[in-house]
Amino acid sequence: MGKIGKNYLLNTIYQLCAIIVPLITAPYLTRVLMATNYGIYSYVQSTEGIVQTLTLIGIYSYGNRQIAYKRDNPEELSQTFWELMFLRLILGIVSTITYLIVSYVSGYTFFFLLYYPFLLSNIIDCSWIYVGMENMAPCVVKNIIAKVLTLIGVFVLVRSPEDFWKYILLVSCSSLLCNVAVYTQLKGIIKKPVIEKNNVIQHVKGSLFLFLPQIAGIIYLQLDKTMLGAMTGATNEVSFFDQAEKIVTIAFSLI
């Protein structure tokens, strides 16, 4: 099987996992956590997604592309990786400050703080280097592991509405743990850090050019639950909307 066929198979397996896990957990979580708590979770999740997307300015997709350009030159690939990771660190500080401000204003600060590891996991995420090198295995495996850990944790730890905080921490920390684990695969690919400041500035410009056309889609796909939560108080209405949207999303993923 060629590289394209292998990557396609791995991605298909992950997509199936992404479909099956919500089908198993959604009915259970809705019944155990109750609509109000699940609505708060959906609101926090959606808001984090907006903050992450806007402050990281499409650096993931840009990183994929740059690594694809440099993958046949180990020295340039390594330098590009460190420059983009340095940029992610700077953008991550902006993300964190923005997230903390939003969490304070929202009135759900405690739950936002519990979900912060998820934002952190996206800030430090290095799976884009594997995508650029057309090696999907580390990305798919870590995503599947995160899904499985969450699935097991839900049925073991989440038994009543009082366990709501455990659910948020479970989702956020499993994502962070898996993204940290992916770094173990970088040995032999990445060399010692080399960073050119002028290149970092060019990366910012390149990422913005790639990101700007995506803004309309981001607003359409991510802003709905945050707007609904802001208007209604992030309770039952957000929960009902999120569950209905999941049905559409699952069907879309299958296609």
Contacts in CASP RR format, 6 or more apart in sequence:
PFRMAT RR
TARGET T0000
AUTHOR 0000-0000-0000
METHOD contacts of the structure
MODEL  1
MGKIGKNYLLNTIYQLCAIIVPLITAPYLTRVLMATNYGIYSYVQSTEGI
VQTLTLIGIYSYGNRQIAYKRDNPEELSQTFWELMFLRLILGIVSTITYL
IVSYVSGYTFFFLLYYPFLLSNIIDCSWIYVGMENMAPCVVKNIIAKVLT
LIGVFVLVRSPEDFWKYILLVSCSSLLCNVAVYTQLKGIIKKPVIEKNNV
IQHVKGSLFLFLPQIAGIIYLQLDKTMLGAMTGATNEVSFFDQAEKIVTI
AFSLI
1 9 0 8 1.000
3 134 0 8 1.000
4 134 0 8 1.000
6 136 0 8 1.000
6 137 0 8 1.000
7 134 0 8 1.000
7 135 0 8 1.000
7 136 0 8 1.000
10 136 0 8 1.000
10 137 0 8 1.000
10 140 0 8 1.000
11 136 0 8 1.000
11 140 0 8 1.000
13 140 0 8 1.000
13 144 0 8 1.000
14 140 0 8 1.000
14 143 0 8 1.000
14 144 0 8 1.000
15 253 0 8 1.000
15 254 0 8 1.000
17 143 0 8 1.000
17 144 0 8 1.000
17 147 0 8 1.000
17 148 0 8 1.000
18 143 0 8 1.000
18 147 0 8 1.000
18 253 0 8 1.000
19 250 0 8 1.000
19 253 0 8 1.000
19 254 0 8 1.000
21 147 0 8 1.000
21 150 0 8 1.000
21 151 0 8 1.000
22 246 0 8 1.000
22 250 0 8 1.000
23 250 0 8 1.000
24 151 0 8 1.000
25 150 0 8 1.000
25 151 0 8 1.000
25 154 0 8 1.000
26 243 0 8 1.000
26 246 0 8 1.000
28 154 0 8 1.000
28 155 0 8 1.000
29 38 0 8 1.000
29 154 0 8 1.000
29 158 0 8 1.000
29 167 0 8 1.000
30 38 0 8 1.000
30 239 0 8 1.000
30 243 0 8 1.000
32 158 0 8 1.000
32 159 0 8 1.000
32 160 0 8 1.000
32 161 0 8 1.000
32 163 0 8 1.000
33 41 0 8 1.000
33 158 0 8 1.000
33 161 0 8 1.000
33 163 0 8 1.000
33 164 0 8 1.000
33 167 0 8 1.000
34 161 0 8 1.000
35 235 0 8 1.000
35 236 0 8 1.000
35 239 0 8 1.000
35 240 0 8 1.000
36 235 0 8 1.000
36 236 0 8 1.000
36 239 0 8 1.000
37 161 0 8 1.000
37 164 0 8 1.000
38 239 0 8 1.000
38 242 0 8 1.000
38 243 0 8 1.000
39 234 0 8 1.000
39 235 0 8 1.000
39 236 0 8 1.000
39 237 0 8 1.000
39 238 0 8 1.000
39 239 0 8 1.000
39 242 0 8 1.000
40 108 0 8 1.000
40 111 0 8 1.000
40 164 0 8 1.000
40 234 0 8 1.000
40 235 0 8 1.000
40 238 0 8 1.000
41 111 0 8 1.000
41 164 0 8 1.000
41 167 0 8 1.000
41 168 0 8 1.000
42 225 0 8 1.000
42 234 0 8 1.000
42 238 0 8 1.000
42 239 0 8 1.000
42 241 0 8 1.000
42 242 0 8 1.000
43 106 0 8 1.000
43 108 0 8 1.000
43 225 0 8 1.000
43 226 0 8 1.000
43 228 0 8 1.000
43 229 0 8 1.000
43 233 0 8 1.000
43 234 0 8 1.000
43 238 0 8 1.000
44 106 0 8 1.000
44 108 0 8 1.000
44 111 0 8 1.000
44 112 0 8 1.000
44 115 0 8 1.000
44 168 0 8 1.000
44 234 0 8 1.000
45 115 0 8 1.000
45 225 0 8 1.000
46 222 0 8 1.000
46 223 0 8 1.000
46 224 0 8 1.000
46 225 0 8 1.000
46 226 0 8 1.000
47 102 0 8 1.000
47 106 0 8 1.000
47 112 0 8 1.000
47 226 0 8 1.000
48 99 0 8 1.000
48 112 0 8 1.000
48 115 0 8 1.000
48 118 0 8 1.000
48 119 0 8 1.000
49 222 0 8 1.000
50 218 0 8 1.000
50 222 0 8 1.000
50 223 0 8 1.000
50 226 0 8 1.000
51 95 0 8 1.000
51 98 0 8 1.000
51 99 0 8 1.000
51 102 0 8 1.000
51 119 0 8 1.000
52 95 0 8 1.000
52 119 0 8 1.000
52 122 0 8 1.000
53 218 0 8 1.000
53 222 0 8 1.000
54 218 0 8 1.000
55 91 0 8 1.000
55 92 0 8 1.000
55 94 0 8 1.000
55 95 0 8 1.000
55 98 0 8 1.000
56 88 0 8 1.000
56 91 0 8 1.000
56 92 0 8 1.000
56 95 0 8 1.000
56 122 0 8 1.000
56 123 0 8 1.000
57 91 0 8 1.000
57 204 0 8 1.000
57 207 0 8 1.000
57 208 0 8 1.000
57 211 0 8 1.000
58 207 0 8 1.000
58 210 0 8 1.000
58 211 0 8 1.000
58 214 0 8 1.000
59 84 0 8 1.000
59 87 0 8 1.000
59 88 0 8 1.000
59 91 0 8 1.000
59 203 0 8 1.000
59 207 0 8 1.000
60 125 0 8 1.000
60 128 0 8 1.000
61 128 0 8 1.000
61 210 0 8 1.000
61 211 0 8 1.000
61 214 0 8 1.000
62 84 0 8 1.000
62 203 0 8 1.000
62 206 0 8 1.000
62 207 0 8 1.000
62 210 0 8 1.000
62 211 0 8 1.000
63 80 0 8 1.000
63 84 0 8 1.000
63 128 0 8 1.000
63 129 0 8 1.000
63 132 0 8 1.000
63 207 0 8 1.000
64 128 0 8 1.000
64 131 0 8 1.000
64 132 0 8 1.000
65 132 0 8 1.000
65 210 0 8 1.000
66 80 0 8 1.000
66 84 0 8 1.000
66 203 0 8 1.000
67 77 0 8 1.000
67 80 0 8 1.000
67 81 0 8 1.000
67 128 0 8 1.000
67 129 0 8 1.000
67 131 0 8 1.000
67 132 0 8 1.000
67 133 0 8 1.000
68 132 0 8 1.000
68 133 0 8 1.000
68 134 0 8 1.000
69 80 0 8 1.000
70 76 0 8 1.000
70 77 0 8 1.000
70 80 0 8 1.000
71 77 0 8 1.000
71 132 0 8 1.000
71 133 0 8 1.000
71 134 0 8 1.000
74 191 0 8 1.000
75 191 0 8 1.000
77 189 0 8 1.000
77 190 0 8 1.000
78 189 0 8 1.000
78 190 0 8 1.000
78 191 0 8 1.000
78 192 0 8 1.000
78 194 0 8 1.000
79 194 0 8 1.000
79 195 0 8 1.000
79 196 0 8 1.000
79 199 0 8 1.000
80 199 0 8 1.000
81 126 0 8 1.000
81 129 0 8 1.000
81 190 0 8 1.000
82 190 0 8 1.000
82 193 0 8 1.000
82 194 0 8 1.000
82 195 0 8 1.000
83 195 0 8 1.000
83 196 0 8 1.000
83 199 0 8 1.000
83 200 0 8 1.000
83 203 0 8 1.000
84 128 0 8 1.000
84 203 0 8 1.000
85 126 0 8 1.000
86 195 0 8 1.000
86 200 0 8 1.000
87 200 0 8 1.000
87 203 0 8 1.000
87 204 0 8 1.000
87 207 0 8 1.000
88 123 0 8 1.000
88 124 0 8 1.000
88 125 0 8 1.000
89 123 0 8 1.000
91 123 0 8 1.000
92 123 0 8 1.000
95 119 0 8 1.000
95 123 0 8 1.000
96 116 0 8 1.000
96 119 0 8 1.000
96 120 0 8 1.000
96 123 0 8 1.000
99 112 0 8 1.000
99 116 0 8 1.000
99 119 0 8 1.000
100 112 0 8 1.000
102 112 0 8 1.000
103 109 0 8 1.000
103 112 0 8 1.000
103 113 0 8 1.000
106 112 0 8 1.000
106 234 0 8 1.000
108 234 0 8 1.000
110 165 0 8 1.000
111 165 0 8 1.000
111 168 0 8 1.000
114 165 0 8 1.000
114 168 0 8 1.000
114 169 0 8 1.000
114 172 0 8 1.000
115 168 0 8 1.000
115 171 0 8 1.000
115 172 0 8 1.000
116 172 0 8 1.000
117 169 0 8 1.000
117 172 0 8 1.000
117 173 0 8 1.000
117 175 0 8 1.000
117 176 0 8 1.000
118 171 0 8 1.000
118 172 0 8 1.000
118 175 0 8 1.000
118 176 0 8 1.000
120 176 0 8 1.000
121 172 0 8 1.000
121 175 0 8 1.000
121 176 0 8 1.000
121 178 0 8 1.000
121 179 0 8 1.000
121 180 0 8 1.000
122 175 0 8 1.000
122 179 0 8 1.000
124 179 0 8 1.000
124 180 0 8 1.000
125 179 0 8 1.000
125 182 0 8 1.000
126 179 0 8 1.000
126 182 0 8 1.000
126 183 0 8 1.000
126 186 0 8 1.000
127 138 0 8 1.000
127 139 0 8 1.000
127 142 0 8 1.000
127 179 0 8 1.000
127 182 0 8 1.000
129 186 0 8 1.000
129 189 0 8 1.000
129 190 0 8 1.000
130 136 0 8 1.000
130 137 0 8 1.000
130 138 0 8 1.000
130 139 0 8 1.000
130 182 0 8 1.000
130 185 0 8 1.000
131 139 0 8 1.000
133 189 0 8 1.000
138 182 0 8 1.000
138 185 0 8 1.000
139 182 0 8 1.000
142 178 0 8 1.000
142 179 0 8 1.000
142 181 0 8 1.000
142 182 0 8 1.000
143 178 0 8 1.000
145 178 0 8 1.000
145 181 0 8 1.000
146 174 0 8 1.000
146 175 0 8 1.000
146 177 0 8 1.000
146 178 0 8 1.000
149 170 0 8 1.000
149 174 0 8 1.000
149 177 0 8 1.000
149 178 0 8 1.000
150 170 0 8 1.000
150 171 0 8 1.000
150 174 0 8 1.000
153 170 0 8 1.000
154 167 0 8 1.000
154 170 0 8 1.000
157 163 0 8 1.000
157 166 0 8 1.000
157 167 0 8 1.000
157 170 0 8 1.000
158 164 0 8 1.000
158 166 0 8 1.000
158 167 0 8 1.000
158 170 0 8 1.000
224 241 0 8 1.000
224 245 0 8 1.000
225 238 0 8 1.000
225 241 0 8 1.000
225 242 0 8 1.000
225 245 0 8 1.000
228 234 0 8 1.000
228 237 0 8 1.000
228 238 0 8 1.000
228 241 0 8 1.000
229 235 0 8 1.000
229 237 0 8 1.000
229 238 0 8 1.000
232 238 0 8 1.000
END
